[in-house]
Amino acid sequence: MEQCIIEARTLSYLLHPPMMDEAGLASAARWYVEGFGQRSGIAVTLDAPNDLERLPDMIEVALFRALQEALTNVHRHSHASAVHVQILHDAEQVIVEIKDNGCGIPQERLCRFNELGTGMGVGLSGMRERIRELCGELKIQSNGCGTSLQITIPITGDVPALGAI
């Protein structure tokens, strides 16, 4: 019973870490990256500003979910030993980059995803749609030495209402 409670609490925290409400994306990303490294055995580094301003909730949640999906894909598919996460932002946009040293994505699958939006599964497709709804962009580059995923979301202008996502 105690193990069930621990696992339920962990799952709840993974779905929406309380520190995201309290301290924002950078804090939640630090917590998640640390735990992911421990759970997966993959060396994960995070470069995020200590003074990252609070972003609209919809942007923080979308970026956190994208980070989760990207790291899950690294663990499941890339055979990487290391991954680097970087969060950058200025007055106009926030950028999250996730780069691994794994086997990469076959070019034909990557081209099909970039051109048609198919061939990569529901995780990346869902991530791309969530980012697009925030007027953002998802770029994926890959070769035999790893994969780089870059998410750019503007932080100026109107953010869609909660029900839109």
Protein Blocks (a to p, Z undefined) as FASTA:
>chain_A
ZZmmmmmmmmmmmmogfklmmnojklmmmmmmmmmmmmnopacdddddfklccddfklmm
mmmmmmmmmmmmmmmmnopabdcddddddfkbccdddddfbebjafklmmmmmmnopana
jklmmmmmmmmmnopacdddddfkbccddddddfehjdddfklZZ
